[in-house]
Every structure is written in C-alpha cells, then in structure tokens.
Amino acid sequence: MTVAYVSFLAARLTDFVALRRSVGFVYTTQVYVLRQFDRVVQQEMTQPGPVTRAVVEAYLTSLVGLRPLTRRVRLSIIRQFLLYLWRFEPQTYVPERSLLPKGAGPRPPHIYTDKEIQALMCQALRYPTRYPGRRWGLYHALIGFLYATGLRISEALALTLADLDFEQRLVHIRKTKFHKSRLVPLASSSCHALQQYLVERAARGHPTTPSATVFVSGLGGPLPYSTALHAFQRIVRLAGLRGPAGSRAPRLHDIRHTAAVRRLYLWYCEGKDVNALLPVLMTYLGHSAVRCTETYLTATAELLEQASVRFQAHFPLDPHRGATAP
C-alpha cells in the first residue's frame, strides 16, 4: 500500500513500516495511526529536528475524544516508531509508559453459552426481519462456522471455495495475520452444515468457481466485514443478548474467544494435559506465541468447576487436614 507522508519524517516512517512488514507484521491499521502522527509533526515542527515532548503531547491531545484502550494502543504504536527514530536521532523524545492512559486494559470477552449460540443461530435464519424474501442461510452458516473453527472473521470472509477440502475435512487458511498459513480440521457435522449452505448458495446463483469467496454479499462478491458486523449486531439484538448493566453488547470476535474456551473445557473433561496442549491450540488459532493464546482463555464457571474436579482427583480432601498429597 502506497502511503504519502507529509512531514520531514516521511523517509523514516516509510523505512519503519517496511522494517515491521519484513519481520512478519501486516501493518495496515498502524499505518493509519502513523499518518495521523505525521500530520501532527507537520503542524508542530516548522523545520527538521528531534521530535520533542511537546509534539508527542500535541498528538495525545488529538486523541482526547477516544476511549482509553484506543489511546493506549495508538500511543504504543507511536512509541515503537520513536524508539526506532531514536537510533538515528538520540535527542528524540520517547514517551514514558506512565503516559499511557490508566485503566486501559483489554475489554473482557463475552463467552457465549450453548443456549446463546443456539439463539444467535436461530435469529440468523430470521435476518433480515423486514425483508423475508431476502432471508437465507448466510449468517446462520457464518456464525456456526466461526463457532466450530475459532477463525478470525477476516479469515472466514477471505476463504474461497478452493480452500475447502471436504474429502480430508480441512480448511486451508492462507497467509493472513503474521503471514502464516495453516490447516484447520472440520468435524463431520460442520462439514455437513457447510455443504448444505453451499448448495443453497449455488441455488441462489452465486458463483461456484474455485476462486469465489465462500461467504458472499447479495451481489455474489466477497461479504464485506462492515456488512457482516452490522448484521451480527442486529442478530444479537434479535436474540436478546446483553452483557452486564452498563456494558456493551457481545461482539462478533467473542465467538473466537468462546471457541477457544470451549476447546479448553473439553480437554479438561477428557482428562487431557491442558498445559501440554496449549501449543496445539496456539497453532490451531494461528497465534505466534502461547502468551497470545492465553489471553483467550477466560475463566468461566464450567472451566473453574472442571479445574476443581481435576484438583480434587489429584489431591483428595481429608476432612480433618484438608488436601493430602496424591
């Protein structure tokens, strides 16, 4: 993607982005953030020189209307660039971590229950409610597919018919985040549901060439992310799903969290060594490190119960002394 920077830092910004991409980062949203910073530098600095604290504070002022987490993420991106710039210009001001907005931890995911997933699937068949003639199994199939595979929504929307191998029951996820490709297995029930959707998809006249996307818009092209997100938000409302008072509604991305937690729960039920299997889950989800996978494993009542059962099996309770060694 060609990006036009306007300040005297244009060459450094271009080289920094090229460096990040060369080590595997996609760097698209980050470029947007860097362009904003570039505009601030142009406004605040009339001639070349080291970036000062005043320039960084001016950039922070431009973010004042955003949520703390968003400001934290954007400042972190700028901080990475300034650390890079410091190697060439030691007088560059690198903001301290204390400048990061407080209380900006990641938003906890909503872990859908089985009943909530069923409610979403049911309401997906009724979407859009105002136009019965436009209803079909698109979002029913998409939600079920995301829940069964744990894919990122961007990965699901990028799939083509050539990426589906029903004979081997595999989905080929081509280079996406971190430029990684992987094979994701499908259960026989998921294969059957997806094949039913494809039959309906073909009956509606959508293209069936290998390069055609699996999930399509009304015109037969790739389903845009914004369209899928809007439809999902409507389906959530139709299903009557709400988070705790004062919280936002459950997100589409939370289905991915739910799939990861569900897999962990099943491993606990099967008596598997969960710690040893985390690298397997990491590969399945397409993460670059186990620590990335750990952020998906939110504790739920079911997980805590299984953890308690596992603990008691290894350390039986003595009513007089408490837990005993196995």
One Martini backbone bead per residue (centre of mass of N, CA, C, O) as a GRO file, in nm:
protein
  326
    1MET     BB    1   0.093   0.038   0.026
    2THR     BB    2   0.059   0.369  -0.055
    3VAL     BB    3   0.211   0.637   0.138
    4ALA     BB    4   0.162   0.982   0.223
    5TYR     BB    5   0.393   1.177   0.357
    6VAL     BB    6   0.454   1.528   0.492
    7SER     BB    7   0.692   1.521   0.659
    8PHE     BB    8   1.035   1.495   0.741
    9LEU     BB    9   0.965   1.174   0.824
   10ALA     BB   10   0.894   1.004   0.572
   11ALA     BB   11   1.138   0.812   0.539
   12ARG     BB   12   1.125   0.685   0.824
   13LEU     BB   13   0.837   0.577   0.805
   14THR     BB   14   0.880   0.395   0.562
   15ASP     BB   15   1.109   0.220   0.686
   16PHE     BB   16   0.955   0.120   0.934
   17VAL     BB   17   0.730  -0.031   0.787
   18ALA     BB   18   0.917  -0.218   0.626
   19LEU     BB   19   1.042  -0.355   0.872
   20ARG     BB   20   0.784  -0.474   1.000
   21ARG     BB   21   0.703  -0.642   0.747
   22SER     BB   22   0.973  -0.816   0.727
   23VAL     BB   23   0.883  -0.964   1.023
   24GLY     BB   24   0.539  -1.015   0.970
   25PHE     BB   25   0.383  -0.757   0.963
   26VAL     BB   26   0.117  -0.604   0.819
   27TYR     BB   27   0.060  -0.305   0.859
   28THR     BB   28  -0.224  -0.100   0.847
   29THR     BB   29  -0.344   0.047   1.091
   30GLN     BB   30  -0.069   0.172   1.175
   31VAL     BB   31  -0.046   0.365   0.934
   32TYR     BB   32  -0.277   0.547   1.016
   33VAL     BB   33  -0.144   0.643   1.278
   34LEU     BB   34   0.117   0.759   1.149
   35ARG     BB   35  -0.027   0.973   0.980
   36GLN     BB   36  -0.132   1.137   1.213
   37PHE     BB   37   0.144   1.203   1.333
   38ASP     BB   38   0.257   1.339   1.080
   39ARG     BB   39   0.060   1.581   1.091
   40VAL     BB   40   0.153   1.690   1.363
   41VAL     BB   41   0.447   1.739   1.289
   42GLN     BB   42   0.387   1.947   1.066
   43GLN     BB   43   0.242   2.154   1.260
   44GLU     BB   44   0.475   2.171   1.500
   45MET     BB   45   0.713   2.155   1.271
   46THR     BB   46   0.894   2.380   1.064
   47GLN     BB   47   1.157   2.200   1.116
   48PRO     BB   48   1.399   2.004   1.138
   49GLY     BB   49   1.417   1.760   1.411
   50PRO     BB   50   1.364   1.667   1.713
   51VAL     BB   51   1.140   1.503   1.883
   52THR     BB   52   0.920   1.624   2.116
   53ARG     BB   53   0.714   1.639   2.381
   54ALA     BB   54   0.515   1.846   2.257
   55VAL     BB   55   0.437   1.669   2.014
   56VAL     BB   56   0.324   1.428   2.171
   57GLU     BB   57   0.110   1.593   2.328
   58ALA     BB   58  -0.041   1.685   2.077
   59TYR     BB   59  -0.125   1.404   1.994
   60LEU     BB   60  -0.281   1.334   2.253
   61THR     BB   61  -0.492   1.559   2.219
   62SER     BB   62  -0.616   1.432   1.950
   63LEU     BB   63  -0.727   1.170   2.147
   64VAL     BB   64  -0.936   1.262   2.370
   65GLY     BB   65  -1.214   1.120   2.242
   66LEU     BB   66  -1.105   0.850   2.314
   67ARG     BB   67  -1.054   0.561   2.430
   68PRO     BB   68  -0.819   0.436   2.635
   69LEU     BB   69  -0.738   0.188   2.464
   70THR     BB   70  -0.694   0.341   2.199
   71ARG     BB   71  -0.477   0.534   2.306
   72ARG     BB   72  -0.279   0.316   2.391
   73VAL     BB   73  -0.230   0.186   2.117
   74ARG     BB   74  -0.135   0.441   1.962
   75LEU     BB   75   0.102   0.514   2.146
   76SER     BB   76   0.256   0.249   2.107
   77ILE     BB   77   0.315   0.291   1.807
   78ILE     BB   78   0.469   0.559   1.840
   79ARG     BB   79   0.685   0.449   2.031
   80GLN     BB   80   0.813   0.254   1.830
   81PHE     BB   81   0.903   0.470   1.632
   82LEU     BB   82   1.076   0.644   1.832
   83LEU     BB   83   1.278   0.422   1.893
   84TYR     BB   84   1.377   0.408   1.604
   85LEU     BB   85   1.456   0.713   1.576
   86TRP     BB   86   1.668   0.722   1.814
   87ARG     BB   87   1.900   0.580   1.651
   88PHE     BB   88   1.939   0.859   1.475
   89GLU     BB   89   1.801   1.053   1.718
   90PRO     BB   90   1.886   1.098   2.048
   91GLN     BB   91   1.674   1.353   2.099
   92THR     BB   92   1.441   1.186   2.107
   93TYR     BB   93   1.121   1.153   2.225
   94VAL     BB   94   1.028   0.900   2.463
   95PRO     BB   95   0.763   0.787   2.598
   96GLU     BB   96   0.641   0.704   2.879
   97ARG     BB   97   0.441   0.464   3.021
   98SER     BB   98   0.285   0.672   3.208
   99LEU     BB   99   0.119   0.800   2.958
  100LEU     BB  100  -0.061   0.583   2.966
  101PRO     BB  101  -0.365   0.510   3.003
  102LYS     BB  102  -0.567   0.443   3.244
  103GLY     BB  103  -0.768   0.176   3.246
  104ALA     BB  104  -0.662   0.005   2.954
  105GLY     BB  105  -0.772  -0.261   2.937
  106PRO     BB  106  -0.893  -0.521   2.807
  107ARG     BB  107  -1.177  -0.636   2.693
  108PRO     BB  108  -1.384  -0.851   2.804
  109PRO     BB  109  -1.515  -1.130   2.705
  110HIS     BB  110  -1.784  -1.299   2.563
  111ILE     BB  111  -1.913  -1.604   2.676
  112TYR     BB  112  -2.087  -1.823   2.517
  113THR     BB  113  -2.347  -2.008   2.540
  114ASP     BB  114  -2.526  -2.255   2.407
  115LYS     BB  115  -2.793  -2.092   2.407
  116GLU     BB  116  -2.680  -1.840   2.264
  117ILE     BB  117  -2.592  -1.974   2.004
  118GLN     BB  118  -2.875  -2.080   1.933
  119ALA     BB  119  -3.006  -1.799   1.920
  120LEU     BB  120  -2.832  -1.688   1.692
  121MET     BB  121  -2.899  -1.905   1.480
  122CYS     BB  122  -3.203  -1.856   1.476
  123GLN     BB  123  -3.195  -1.543   1.405
  124ALA     BB  124  -3.032  -1.571   1.140
  125LEU     BB  125  -3.283  -1.696   0.982
  126ARG     BB  126  -3.448  -1.400   1.030
  127TYR     BB  127  -3.245  -1.254   0.852
  128PRO     BB  128  -3.421  -1.009   0.766
  129THR     BB  129  -3.718  -0.911   0.910
  130ARG     BB  130  -3.831  -0.707   0.675
  131TYR     BB  131  -3.709  -0.933   0.447
  132PRO     BB  132  -3.803  -1.242   0.375
  133GLY     BB  133  -3.688  -1.270   0.073
  134ARG     BB  134  -3.368  -1.237   0.192
  135ARG     BB  135  -3.360  -1.499   0.328
  136TRP     BB  136  -3.082  -1.699   0.453
  137GLY     BB  137  -2.790  -1.908   0.546
  138LEU     BB  138  -2.546  -1.718   0.586
  139TYR     BB  139  -2.534  -1.644   0.904
  140HIS     BB  140  -2.572  -1.926   1.008
  141ALA     BB  141  -2.308  -2.034   0.880
  142LEU     BB  142  -2.103  -1.828   0.992
  143ILE     BB  143  -2.146  -1.869   1.296
  144GLY     BB  144  -2.100  -2.175   1.299
  145PHE     BB  145  -1.814  -2.166   1.178
  146LEU     BB  146  -1.678  -1.993   1.397
  147TYR     BB  147  -1.745  -2.185   1.635
  148ALA     BB  148  -1.602  -2.447   1.509
  149THR     BB  149  -1.303  -2.293   1.443
  150GLY     BB  150  -1.199  -1.997   1.551
  151LEU     BB  151  -1.193  -1.784   1.353
  152ARG     BB  152  -1.137  -1.518   1.200
  153ILE     BB  153  -1.333  -1.311   1.025
  154SER     BB  154  -1.125  -1.246   0.803
  155GLU     BB  155  -1.073  -1.543   0.727
  156ALA     BB  156  -1.360  -1.626   0.649
  157LEU     BB  157  -1.405  -1.396   0.425
  158ALA     BB  158  -1.142  -1.507   0.249
  159LEU     BB  159  -1.261  -1.754   0.161
  160THR     BB  160  -1.253  -2.015  -0.068
  161LEU     BB  161  -1.351  -2.291  -0.232
  162ALA     BB  162  -1.050  -2.400  -0.252
  163ASP     BB  163  -1.019  -2.415   0.079
  164LEU     BB  164  -1.207  -2.666   0.059
  165ASP     BB  165  -1.181  -3.004   0.219
  166PHE     BB  166  -1.404  -3.261   0.243
  167GLU     BB  167  -1.238  -3.522   0.230
  168GLN     BB  168  -1.034  -3.415   0.473
  169ARG     BB  169  -1.158  -3.200   0.659
  170LEU     BB  170  -1.050  -2.904   0.548
  171VAL     BB  171  -0.901  -2.579   0.609
  172HIS     BB  172  -0.743  -2.326   0.420
  173ILE     BB  173  -0.530  -2.092   0.567
  174ARG     BB  174  -0.409  -1.823   0.449
  175LYS     BB  175  -0.225  -1.565   0.450
  176THR     BB  176  -0.231  -1.352   0.728
  177LYS     BB  177  -0.156  -1.324   1.014
  178PHE     BB  178   0.188  -1.325   1.014
  179HIS     BB  179   0.204  -1.488   0.743
  180LYS     BB  180   0.012  -1.739   0.799
  181SER     BB  181  -0.043  -2.085   0.754
  182ARG     BB  182  -0.326  -2.327   0.775
  183LEU     BB  183  -0.486  -2.613   0.914
  184VAL     BB  184  -0.839  -2.681   0.959
  185PRO     BB  185  -1.044  -2.879   1.115
  186LEU     BB  186  -1.347  -3.075   1.055
  187ALA     BB  187  -1.632  -3.170   1.140
  188SER     BB  188  -1.883  -3.353   1.011
  189SER     BB  189  -2.110  -3.153   1.091
  190SER     BB  190  -1.973  -2.903   0.961
  191CYS     BB  191  -1.960  -3.010   0.676
  192HIS     BB  192  -2.263  -3.049   0.635
  193ALA     BB  193  -2.350  -2.754   0.687
  194LEU     BB  194  -2.170  -2.628   0.464
  195GLN     BB  195  -2.291  -2.787   0.225
  196GLN     BB  196  -2.576  -2.678   0.253
  197TYR     BB  197  -2.501  -2.385   0.201
  198LEU     BB  198  -2.375  -2.428  -0.085
  199VAL     BB  199  -2.634  -2.519  -0.217
  200GLU     BB  200  -2.789  -2.256  -0.162
  201ARG     BB  201  -2.587  -2.069  -0.295
  202ALA     BB  202  -2.612  -2.190  -0.584
  203ALA     BB  203  -2.927  -2.153  -0.612
  204ARG     BB  204  -2.880  -1.825  -0.609
  205GLY     BB  205  -2.632  -1.777  -0.831
  206HIS     BB  206  -2.361  -1.809  -0.723
  207PRO     BB  207  -2.045  -1.848  -0.755
  208THR     BB  208  -1.839  -2.171  -0.830
  209THR     BB  209  -1.563  -2.096  -0.835
  210PRO     BB  210  -1.267  -2.141  -0.671
  211SER     BB  211  -1.231  -1.810  -0.626
  212ALA     BB  212  -1.475  -1.796  -0.469
  213THR     BB  213  -1.636  -1.694  -0.208
  214VAL     BB  214  -1.809  -1.830   0.047
  215PHE     BB  215  -1.891  -1.548   0.157
  216VAL     BB  216  -2.164  -1.352   0.039
  217SER     BB  217  -2.312  -1.121  -0.120
  218GLY     BB  218  -2.587  -1.020  -0.295
  219LEU     BB  219  -2.382  -1.000  -0.565
  220GLY     BB  220  -2.144  -1.238  -0.507
  221GLY     BB  221  -1.937  -1.120  -0.345
  222PRO     BB  222  -1.764  -1.030  -0.101
  223LEU     BB  223  -1.811  -1.009   0.232
  224PRO     BB  224  -1.822  -0.750   0.418
  225TYR     BB  225  -1.737  -0.665   0.729
  226SER     BB  226  -1.950  -0.443   0.785
  227THR     BB  227  -2.194  -0.620   0.710
  228ALA     BB  228  -2.147  -0.847   0.916
  229LEU     BB  229  -2.149  -0.668   1.169
  230HIS     BB  230  -2.430  -0.547   1.141
  231ALA     BB  231  -2.585  -0.814   1.137
  232PHE     BB  232  -2.488  -0.918   1.412
  233GLN     BB  233  -2.602  -0.688   1.585
  234ARG     BB  234  -2.896  -0.753   1.511
  235ILE     BB  235  -2.898  -1.049   1.609
  236VAL     BB  236  -2.838  -0.990   1.903
  237ARG     BB  237  -3.098  -0.831   1.951
  238LEU     BB  238  -3.296  -1.055   1.867
  239ALA     BB  239  -3.175  -1.253   2.101
  240GLY     BB  240  -3.135  -1.077   2.372
  241LEU     BB  241  -2.830  -0.991   2.407
  242ARG     BB  242  -2.663  -0.904   2.713
  243GLY     BB  243  -2.476  -0.756   2.918
  244PRO     BB  244  -2.394  -0.602   3.165
  245ALA     BB  245  -2.454  -0.333   3.318
  246GLY     BB  246  -2.303  -0.090   3.102
  247SER     BB  247  -2.244  -0.272   2.874
  248ARG     BB  248  -2.171  -0.418   2.595
  249ALA     BB  249  -2.230  -0.594   2.346
  250PRO     BB  250  -2.169  -0.858   2.199
  251ARG     BB  251  -1.926  -0.993   1.989
  252LEU     BB  252  -1.799  -1.143   1.717
  253HIS     BB  253  -1.510  -1.210   1.839
  254ASP     BB  254  -1.622  -1.383   2.084
  255ILE     BB  255  -1.642  -1.653   1.934
  256ARG     BB  256  -1.340  -1.716   1.944
  257HIS     BB  257  -1.318  -1.731   2.248
  258THR     BB  258  -1.529  -1.953   2.286
  259ALA     BB  259  -1.384  -2.174   2.126
  260ALA     BB  260  -1.133  -2.186   2.310
  261VAL     BB  261  -1.280  -2.249   2.577
  262ARG     BB  262  -1.422  -2.505   2.481
  263ARG     BB  263  -1.167  -2.670   2.428
  264LEU     BB  264  -1.060  -2.660   2.717
  265TYR     BB  265  -1.305  -2.795   2.850
  266LEU     BB  266  -1.284  -3.065   2.696
  267TRP     BB  267  -1.005  -3.140   2.799
  268TYR     BB  268  -1.081  -3.156   3.092
  269CYS     BB  269  -1.302  -3.377   3.056
  270GLU     BB  270  -1.071  -3.579   2.920
  271GLY     BB  271  -0.794  -3.549   3.095
  272LYS     BB  272  -0.602  -3.350   2.984
  273ASP     BB  273  -0.302  -3.179   2.914
  274VAL     BB  274  -0.331  -2.851   2.887
  275ASN     BB  275  -0.042  -2.736   2.884
  276ALA     BB  276   0.058  -2.924   2.646
  277LEU     BB  277  -0.188  -2.812   2.442
  278LEU     BB  278  -0.143  -2.507   2.386
  279PRO     BB  279   0.028  -2.522   2.121
  280VAL     BB  280  -0.206  -2.641   1.959
  281LEU     BB  281  -0.400  -2.401   1.993
  282MET     BB  282  -0.212  -2.192   1.875
  283THR     BB  283  -0.205  -2.315   1.589
  284TYR     BB  284  -0.511  -2.322   1.536
  285LEU     BB  285  -0.541  -1.994   1.579
  286GLY     BB  286  -0.273  -1.843   1.466
  287HIS     BB  287  -0.041  -1.800   1.661
  288SER     BB  288   0.293  -1.688   1.772
  289ALA     BB  289   0.209  -1.735   2.084
  290VAL     BB  290   0.103  -1.849   2.386
  291ARG     BB  291   0.028  -1.571   2.514
  292CYS     BB  292  -0.198  -1.517   2.309
  293THR     BB  293  -0.379  -1.758   2.393
  294GLU     BB  294  -0.422  -1.689   2.698
  295THR     BB  295  -0.622  -1.444   2.645
  296TYR     BB  296  -0.867  -1.652   2.564
  297LEU     BB  297  -0.869  -1.792   2.864
  298THR     BB  298  -1.143  -1.763   3.014
  299ALA     BB  299  -1.301  -1.780   3.303
  300THR     BB  300  -1.544  -2.017   3.390
  301ALA     BB  301  -1.758  -2.207   3.556
  302GLU     BB  302  -1.683  -2.468   3.404
  303LEU     BB  303  -1.376  -2.449   3.433
  304LEU     BB  304  -1.364  -2.431   3.743
  305GLU     BB  305  -1.498  -2.701   3.791
  306GLN     BB  306  -1.289  -2.877   3.641
  307ALA     BB  307  -1.047  -2.784   3.807
  308SER     BB  308  -1.159  -2.892   4.076
  309VAL     BB  309  -1.181  -3.188   3.994
  310ARG     BB  310  -0.881  -3.223   3.925
  311PHE     BB  311  -0.770  -3.149   4.204
  312GLN     BB  312  -0.927  -3.368   4.372
  313ALA     BB  313  -0.804  -3.614   4.220
  314HIS     BB  314  -0.500  -3.541   4.321
  315PHE     BB  315  -0.625  -3.391   4.604
  316PRO     BB  316  -0.760  -3.527   4.844
  317LEU     BB  317  -0.984  -3.474   5.096
  318ASP     BB  318  -0.937  -3.404   5.436
  319PRO     BB  319  -1.153  -3.323   5.690
  320HIS     BB  320  -0.897  -3.253   5.895
  321ARG     BB  321  -0.643  -3.153   5.678
  322GLY     BB  322  -0.723  -3.156   5.393
  323ALA     BB  323  -0.508  -3.165   5.163
  324THR     BB  324  -0.348  -3.436   4.996
  325ALA     BB  325  -0.125  -3.627   4.886
  326PRO     BB  326  -0.110  -3.860   4.616
   0.00000   0.00000   0.00000
